[in-house]
Amino acid sequence: MSDIKTIISNVCPSVTFEESDGLLINVPEKDWHAFAIHLKDDKELDFDVLTAVVGMDWKDSIGVIYYLTSTSHDWNVIAVKVVCEDRENAYIHTVSDLWKVANFQEREVYDMFGIKFINHPDMRRFFLRNDWVGHPLRKDYDANPELNPIRLDDEINEDDSRIFTLDDNGKVVETPTKVFNEDDYVVNIGPQHPSTHGVMRFRTSLDGEVIKKVDITSGYIHRGIEKLTEGLTYPQILHFTDRMDYMSAHQNRHCLCMCIEKALGVEVPRRAQVIRTMMDELMRISSHLLAFGCTAMDMGATTAFFYGFRERELVLDIFEKTCGARMSMNYNVIGGVIADLHPDFVKDVKHLIEIMPSRLKEYHKLFTGNLIAKNRMKGIGILSKENAVNYAVTGPSGRGSNWSCDCRKKHPYAVYDEVEFDEVLETGCDSYSRYLVRMKEIEQSCRILEQLVDKIPEGDIRAQVPKIIKLPAGRWYQQVEASRGTFGVYIESTGEKTPFRVHFQSPCFNLVGVMDLCCTGFMIADLITIGAALDFVIPDIDR
């Protein structure tokens, strides 16, 4: 890190450094965009992935913390803190021209904090209605229900957006712009649940049956989870992670627990580490089986759907016996796991990994090699490796574009550095490649389980932690490989029993961000299969 400090100081002398959970760089807003160009383009730095954009209100100031990753330099991660010069008229220059993933990320910050991003091409709210009053994640937010009563009327369909720029005097200038042209033929896909994989609305402009543009309208099930965490203790916020991407429940909760444990300096017992790893892989199998079934169902292959759910039931049976629930298991706790394994766990896992090879052959015979499935997915929804990196599309969708981005390999945690498994990569960059990655990852998950099932050590299932948990003042960021990609948790603490700020960086938020890119130029019927192959889950986006 000392070499990075030297390089950065030479590039931007105005920066200062902090050592918290990794390197934190403070940069003045006026220097931010020029500095960001160096971070991305300078080969000695080469921070090519914008991992997270965390809006912050420190009460006396407001700003953003950017987490950046360099894939060419051992996946080094740094944080950059940019504070707005004026709290009441807060603005920061956009980096959406450098990292395309910032487009939606900055819109979220604008929605929740009111920070205007200068030169952003489409500065409008992301989750909340256009007529919402205030920005909920600001510490001075007025939560008076009279300001935002329950609105039972339909929201006006607005095509109005805006671009913020600075004039010669440094004053913010607002220029109106439009989402669609007046002569565009726009149809709604959603927000009904079937085939949109949740309550999501795609406003789609068409030329005949060919897609010209897809505008994402989200927030139908936004629950304000990040705001709710500010009034709860650390054990009380754990349950939220099971209810975002419910098909990554174990991995997401694992990540939050790890972030808290890192801040506390808690060492998790080895038995709990092995159990957590196995539960994560069972969760991955369950998720990929659901993805297989839903992808098939979206194309009318009803039989294949039931084949996938047949084996998924076995995984859910395993969860139910140990966790007491089939979904929203609430199993990981700070320091380990809440309950020991059921006596049938080893037997049931062995049965699952014994039958899965033959069942996968059935799936491939029934669907993978089917002519209709190939025609509907091969060469459809192209996402190049360069765009996967630029939009931070990780998980099976990123690896379907030949991007090696598996967090279990890049930043090993739990016992992933002790087991052998292959990172599955496909080069097709299309919907079919993304589908194949998931099918092959089921094999690798079974391989991990096979190595661990007879080596579960004896011992404690959780470490001793204080009855009242107070994290020391500071900030922490943790990542895991969830079923759909890299899931991140940011925590900032002031030393109290409740967090000052929690941010969940969900992989599905980035996945839906490439829908326009992947769908444009293809048929309207392809939108459904492209969405199925990206495999996003709406509660993970809306949070």
C-alpha positions in Angstrom: 0.0 0.0 0.0 3.0 2.3 0.5 3.8 2.2 -3.2 0.1 3.0 -4.0 0.3 6.0 -1.6 3.4 7.3 -3.4 1.9 6.9 -6.8 -1.3 8.6 -5.8 0.4 11.5 -4.0 2.4 12.2 -7.2 -0.8 12.1 -9.3 -2.9 14.2 -6.9 -0.9 16.1 -4.2 -4.1 17.3 -2.5 -5.1 13.9 -1.2 -4.7 12.7 2.4 -4.7 9.1 3.7 -6.4 7.3 6.5 -5.8 3.7 7.7 -9.1 2.1 8.7 -10.3 -1.2 7.2 -7.8 -0.9 4.3 -6.7 2.3 2.7 -9.0 5.3 2.6 -8.1 8.3 0.4 -9.6 11.7 1.0 -9.8 13.8 -2.1 -11.3 17.3 -2.6 -14.4 17.3 -4.7 -12.8 19.8 -7.2 -10.0 17.3 -7.9 -12.2 14.1 -7.8 -13.0 13.6 -11.5 -9.4 14.2 -12.7 -8.1 11.9 -9.9 -10.7 9.2 -10.9 -9.3 9.3 -14.5 -5.9 8.5 -13.1 -7.2 5.7 -10.9 -8.8 4.0 -13.8 -6.3 4.7 -16.7 -3.0 4.8 -15.0 -1.5 1.3 -15.5 0.4 1.5 -12.2 -3.0 1.8 -10.5 -5.6 0.4 -12.9 -8.6 0.4 -10.7 -10.9 -1.0 -13.4 -13.9 -2.0 -11.2 -16.1 0.4 -9.3 -17.2 -2.0 -6.5 -19.5 0.2 -4.4 -20.8 3.8 -4.2 -21.8 4.6 -0.6 -23.7 7.8 0.1 -22.9 9.2 3.5 -24.3 11.9 5.8 -21.8 12.7 8.6 -24.2 15.4 10.0 -21.7 18.2 9.6 -21.0 17.2 6.0 -22.3 15.0 3.2 -20.5 13.0 0.6 -19.7 9.6 -1.0 -17.3 6.8 -0.3 -16.3 4.9 -3.5 -14.8 1.4 -3.3 -12.5 0.5 -6.2 -10.9 -2.8 -7.2 -7.9 -3.4 -9.4 -8.2 -6.8 -11.0 -4.7 -6.6 -12.5 -3.0 -5.9 -9.1 -4.0 -8.8 -6.9 -7.6 -7.5 -6.7 -6.5 -4.7 -4.4 -9.3 -2.7 -2.9 -9.2 1.0 -1.9 -11.8 3.5 -0.7 -12.0 7.1 -1.8 -13.9 9.6 0.3 -15.3 12.7 -1.5 -17.1 15.4 0.6 -19.4 17.9 -0.9 -18.3 21.5 -0.5 -21.8 22.7 0.4 -24.1 20.5 2.4 -27.2 22.5 1.4 -26.4 22.5 -2.3 -24.5 19.2 -2.4 -22.9 18.1 -5.7 -20.1 15.8 -6.8 -18.9 15.2 -10.4 -20.1 12.0 -11.9 -17.8 9.1 -12.7 -20.4 7.4 -14.9 -18.4 8.3 -17.9 -15.5 6.2 -16.5 -17.3 3.3 -14.8 -20.7 2.7 -16.4 -21.9 1.0 -13.2 -22.0 4.4 -11.5 -25.0 5.4 -13.6 -27.5 3.6 -11.4 -25.3 3.8 -8.3 -25.2 7.6 -8.4 -29.0 7.7 -9.1 -29.5 5.8 -5.8 -27.3 8.3 -3.9 -29.2 11.2 -5.5 -32.5 9.6 -4.5 -31.6 8.9 -0.9 -29.2 11.8 -0.1 -30.1 14.5 -2.6 -26.5 14.8 -3.9 -26.5 16.0 -7.5 -24.0 14.4 -9.8 -22.6 16.9 -12.2 -22.7 15.8 -15.9 -24.6 12.6 -15.0 -26.7 11.8 -18.2 -29.9 10.9 -16.4 -30.2 12.4 -12.9 -33.6 11.3 -11.5 -34.8 9.2 -8.6 -34.3 5.5 -8.7 -36.5 3.9 -6.0 -38.9 6.6 -4.8 -41.7 8.4 -6.6 -41.0 11.6 -8.3 -43.3 13.4 -5.9 -41.5 12.1 -2.8 -40.6 14.9 -0.4 -37.0 14.7 1.0 -34.2 12.3 0.9 -34.6 9.5 3.5 -31.0 8.6 4.3 -30.0 12.1 5.3 -29.7 12.5 9.1 -31.9 15.6 9.0 -34.7 13.9 7.0 -38.2 14.9 8.1 -40.2 11.7 8.5 -43.5 13.5 9.2 -46.1 11.2 7.5 -48.0 14.3 6.5 -45.2 15.1 4.0 -45.4 11.7 2.4 -48.8 10.1 3.0 -49.8 6.8 1.5 -50.5 7.5 -2.1 -53.2 5.4 -3.6 -53.4 7.2 -6.9 -51.3 6.3 -9.9 -48.0 8.0 -10.3 -47.9 10.2 -13.4 -45.9 8.6 -16.2 -43.1 11.2 -16.5 -40.4 11.1 -19.2 -38.7 14.1 -17.6 -35.1 13.8 -16.4 -32.3 16.4 -16.0 -28.6 17.0 -16.4 -26.8 19.1 -13.8 -23.8 21.1 -14.9 -21.6 23.9 -13.4 -21.4 27.3 -15.0 -18.3 29.5 -15.0 -19.1 30.8 -11.5 -19.4 27.3 -10.1 -23.1 27.5 -9.8 -25.2 24.3 -10.5 -27.3 24.6 -13.6 -30.2 22.3 -14.3 -31.0 21.3 -17.9 -34.2 19.3 -18.6 -33.9 16.2 -20.8 -36.2 13.4 -21.8 -36.0 9.6 -21.2 -37.7 8.8 -24.5 -38.4 10.8 -27.7 -41.9 12.1 -28.4 -42.3 9.7 -31.4 -41.1 6.6 -29.5 -43.5 3.7 -29.3 -43.2 2.7 -25.6 -44.7 -0.4 -24.0 -44.6 -1.7 -20.4 -43.1 -5.1 -19.6 -44.2 -5.6 -16.0 -44.6 -4.8 -13.1 -46.5 -8.1 -12.8 -44.5 -10.9 -11.3 -44.4 -13.7 -14.0 -41.4 -13.6 -16.2 -40.0 -10.3 -14.7 -38.8 -12.3 -11.7 -40.3 -9.9 -9.3 -42.2 -6.7 -9.3 -40.1 -4.9 -11.9 -41.2 -2.6 -14.7 -39.3 -2.3 -18.0 -40.5 0.7 -20.1 -39.4 -0.4 -23.6 -39.3 1.5 -26.8 -39.7 -0.5 -29.9 -39.2 -0.3 -33.7 -41.6 -3.0 -34.7 -40.6 -5.9 -32.5 -37.0 -4.8 -32.1 -36.0 -3.1 -28.8 -34.6 0.4 -29.1 -34.2 1.2 -25.4 -35.1 -0.3 -22.0 -35.8 2.1 -19.1 -35.7 0.5 -15.6 -38.5 1.5 -13.2 -37.7 0.0 -9.8 -38.8 0.6 -6.2 -42.1 -1.2 -6.1 -41.0 -3.2 -3.1 -38.5 -0.8 -1.7 -38.6 -1.2 2.1 -36.0 1.2 3.3 -33.8 -1.5 4.9 -30.7 0.7 5.1 -32.7 3.3 7.0 -34.3 0.8 9.3 -30.8 -0.5 10.4 -29.9 2.9 11.9 -32.5 2.3 14.7 -31.7 -1.3 15.4 -28.9 -3.2 17.2 -26.4 -5.3 15.3 -28.1 -8.7 16.1 -31.5 -7.2 15.1 -30.3 -6.2 11.6 -29.2 -9.7 10.7 -32.6 -10.8 9.5 -32.7 -8.3 6.7 -30.1 -10.1 4.7 -32.2 -13.2 4.3 -35.0 -11.2 2.8 -33.1 -9.3 0.1 -31.9 -12.0 -2.3 -33.8 -14.9 -0.6 -31.9 -17.3 -2.9 -28.6 -16.0 -1.3 -29.9 -15.9 2.2 -27.0 -17.8 3.8 -24.3 -16.1 1.9 -25.7 -12.6 2.5 -26.1 -13.1 6.2 -22.6 -14.7 6.3 -21.2 -11.5 4.8 -22.9 -9.2 7.4 -21.8 -11.4 10.2 -18.2 -11.4 8.9 -18.2 -7.6 8.6 -19.3 -7.3 12.3 -16.9 -10.0 13.4 -14.0 -8.2 11.6 -14.9 -5.0 13.4 -15.1 -6.8 16.8 -12.0 -8.9 16.2 -14.0 -12.1 16.9 -12.4 -15.4 15.8 -15.1 -17.8 14.6 -14.7 -21.5 15.6 -13.6 -23.8 12.9 -16.7 -26.0 13.1 -18.8 -23.0 12.4 -16.6 -21.9 9.5 -17.0 -25.3 7.8 -20.7 -25.3 8.5 -21.0 -21.8 7.0 -19.1 -22.9 3.9 -21.3 -25.9 3.3 -24.5 -24.0 3.9 -23.3 -21.4 1.4 -22.8 -24.0 -1.3 -26.1 -25.7 -0.6 -27.7 -22.3 -1.0 -25.9 -21.9 -4.3 -27.2 -25.2 -5.6 -30.7 -24.3 -4.5 -30.4 -20.9 -6.3 -29.0 -22.3 -9.5 -31.7 -25.0 -9.6 -34.3 -22.3 -9.3 -32.6 -20.3 -12.1 -32.6 -23.4 -14.3 -36.3 -24.1 -13.6 -37.4 -20.4 -14.2 -35.3 -20.0 -17.3 -37.0 -23.1 -18.7 -40.4 -22.0 -17.6 -39.9 -18.6 -19.2 -39.5 -20.4 -22.6 -42.5 -22.7 -22.0 -40.6 -25.8 -20.8 -42.8 -26.6 -17.9 -41.4 -30.2 -17.4 -37.9 -28.9 -16.9 -39.2 -26.5 -14.3 -40.5 -29.4 -12.2 -37.3 -31.4 -12.7 -35.2 -28.5 -11.2 -37.6 -28.1 -8.3 -37.5 -31.9 -7.5 -33.8 -31.7 -6.4 -34.2 -28.2 -4.9 -36.7 -29.7 -2.5 -34.0 -32.0 -1.2 -31.8 -28.9 -0.4 -34.7 -27.2 1.3 -35.3 -30.3 3.4 -31.7 -30.1 4.6 -32.2 -26.5 5.5 -35.4 -27.2 7.3 -34.0 -29.9 9.5 -31.1 -27.8 10.8 -32.4 -24.2 10.5 -36.1 -24.8 11.2 -37.1 -23.0 8.0 -36.9 -23.6 4.2 -36.5 -19.9 3.3 -35.3 -17.0 5.5 -33.3 -19.4 7.6 -31.8 -16.8 10.0 -29.0 -19.3 10.6 -25.7 -17.4 10.8 -25.2 -15.3 13.9 -22.4 -13.0 15.1 -19.6 -15.4 16.1 -20.9 -18.5 14.3 -24.2 -20.3 13.7 -27.3 -20.3 15.9 -27.8 -24.1 16.1 -25.8 -27.3 15.5 -26.3 -29.5 12.6 -29.2 -32.0 12.5 -28.2 -35.6 12.9 -29.3 -36.4 9.4 -27.2 -33.6 7.8 -24.2 -35.7 6.7 -26.5 -38.5 5.3 -28.7 -36.0 3.5 -25.8 -34.1 1.9 -24.1 -37.3 0.8 -27.4 -38.4 -0.8 -27.7 -35.1 -2.7 -24.2 -35.1 -4.1 -24.6 -38.8 -5.0 -27.7 -38.2 -7.2 -26.8 -34.8 -8.7 -24.6 -36.0 -11.5 -27.3 -38.2 -13.0 -30.0 -35.5 -12.4 -27.8 -32.9 -14.2 -27.6 -35.3 -17.2 -31.4 -35.3 -17.2 -31.5 -31.5 -17.2 -29.1 -31.3 -20.1 -30.9 -34.0 -22.1 -34.2 -32.3 -21.5 -33.3 -28.7 -21.9 -29.7 -27.7 -22.5 -29.4 -29.5 -25.8 -32.9 -28.6 -26.9 -33.0 -26.8 -30.3 -35.5 -24.2 -29.1 -33.5 -23.4 -25.9 -30.3 -22.9 -28.0 -32.0 -20.7 -30.6 -33.6 -18.6 -27.8 -30.3 -18.1 -25.9 -27.3 -18.5 -28.2 -26.1 -15.2 -29.5 -28.8 -13.4 -27.5 -28.1 -10.7 -24.8 -24.5 -10.1 -25.6 -22.4 -8.7 -22.7 -18.7 -8.4 -23.6 -16.0 -9.0 -21.0 -15.1 -5.3 -21.1 -18.7 -4.3 -20.4 -19.0 -6.9 -17.6 -16.1 -5.3 -15.9 -17.3 -1.7 -16.6 -20.8 -2.5 -15.2 -19.3 -4.6 -12.4 -21.5 -7.6 -13.4 -20.1 -10.4 -11.3 -21.2 -13.9 -10.5 -22.3 -16.4 -13.1 -23.3 -13.6 -15.5 -19.8 -12.0 -15.3 -18.1 -15.4 -15.7 -20.4 -16.1 -18.7 -18.5 -13.3 -20.3 -15.2 -14.9 -19.5 -14.4 -12.6 -16.6 -12.6 -14.3 -13.7 -14.3 -12.6 -10.7 -15.1 -15.3 -8.2 -14.8 -13.7 -4.7 -14.1 -17.2 -3.2 -10.9 -17.2 -5.3 -10.0 -13.5 -5.2 -10.6 -12.9 -1.5 -11.0 -16.3 0.1 -13.0 -16.5 3.3 -14.3 -19.2 5.6 -12.5 -22.4 4.4 -12.6 -21.7 0.7 -8.8 -21.6 0.6 -8.7 -25.2 1.8 -10.9 -26.8 -0.8 -10.4 -27.5 -4.5 -12.9 -26.2 -7.0 -12.7 -24.7 -10.5 -13.9 -21.2 -11.3 -16.3 -21.8 -14.2 -15.8 -19.5 -17.2 -17.6 -19.4 -20.6 -16.6 -17.3 -23.6 -19.9 -16.9 -25.4 -20.9 -13.7 -23.6 -24.5 -14.5 -24.2 -27.6 -15.9 -22.4 -26.6 -19.5 -23.1 -23.1 -19.0 -21.6 -24.6 -17.5 -18.4 -27.0 -20.5 -18.2 -24.1 -23.0 -18.7 -22.0 -21.4 -16.0 -24.8 -22.0 -13.4 -25.2 -25.6 -14.5 -21.5 -26.3 -14.2 -21.3 -24.4 -10.8 -23.7 -26.9 -9.4 -21.1 -29.5 -10.1 -18.4 -27.5 -8.4 -20.6 -26.8 -5.3 -21.1 -30.6 -5.0 -17.4 -31.0 -5.3 -16.8 -28.6 -2.4 -19.5 -30.4 -0.3 -17.9 -33.8 -1.0 -14.5 -32.5 0.4 -16.1 -31.2 3.6 -18.9 -33.6 4.4 -16.7 -36.1 6.2 -14.4 -33.5 7.7 -16.7 -31.4 9.8 -14.7 -30.9 13.0 -16.0 -31.2 16.5 -16.1 -28.1 18.7 -18.0 -25.0 19.4 -20.5 -23.6 16.8 -20.1 -20.0 17.9 -17.7 -17.7 19.7 -18.5 -15.8 22.8 -19.6 -12.2 22.0 -20.7 -9.4 24.3 -24.4 -9.4 25.2 -24.6 -5.8 24.0 -22.5 -5.4 20.8 -20.9 -2.1 20.2 -18.5 -1.8 17.3 -15.5 0.5 17.8 -15.7 3.8 15.9 -14.6 3.2 12.3 -15.7 1.8 8.9 -15.6 -1.7 7.5 -16.4 -3.3 4.1 -16.8 -7.1 3.5 -17.6 -9.1 0.4 -18.7 -12.7 -0.3 -19.6 -14.7 -3.4 -23.4 -14.8 -3.3 -25.4 -16.9 -5.7 -25.7 -14.0 -8.2 -22.3 -12.3 -7.7 -20.3 -10.3 -5.3 -22.4 -9.1 -2.3 -20.9 -6.4 -0.2 -21.7 -4.9 3.3 -20.5 -1.5 4.4 -20.7 -0.5 8.1 -19.8 2.8 9.7 -19.9 3.0 13.5 -19.6 5.8 16.0 -19.1 3.3 18.9 -22.8 3.0 19.7 -24.9 -0.2 19.9 -26.7 0.8 16.7 -24.8 1.4 13.4 -24.3 4.9 12.1 -24.7 3.7 8.5 -25.1 0.3 6.8 -25.1 -0.1 3.0 -25.8 -3.4 1.2 -24.1 -3.6 -2.2 -26.3 -6.1 -4.0 -25.1 -7.9 -7.2 -28.6 -7.8 -8.7 -28.5 -4.0 -8.7 -25.7 -4.2 -11.2 -27.3 -7.0 -13.2 -30.5 -5.1 -13.9 -28.2 -2.2 -14.9 -27.2 -4.0 -18.1 -30.7 -4.8 -19.3 -30.7 -1.9 -21.7 -27.3 -2.8 -23.0 -28.1 -6.5 -23.4 -31.6 -6.0 -24.9 -31.1 -3.2 -27.4 -31.2 -4.5 -30.9 -32.9 -7.8 -30.0 -36.5 -8.8 -30.2 -39.0 -8.0 -27.5 -39.5 -11.7 -26.8 -35.7 -11.9 -26.1 -36.1 -9.5 -23.2 -37.7 -12.3 -21.1 -34.9 -14.8 -21.8 -32.2 -12.2 -21.3 -33.7 -11.3 -17.9 -33.9 -15.0 -17.0 -30.3 -15.6 -17.9 -29.1 -12.6 -15.9 -31.1 -14.1 -13.0 -31.7 -11.0 -10.9 -34.0 -11.0 -7.9 -36.0 -7.8 -7.3 -36.0 -7.6 -3.5 -32.2 -7.6 -3.7 -32.4 -4.5 -6.0 -35.0 -2.7 -4.1 -33.9 -3.5 -0.6 
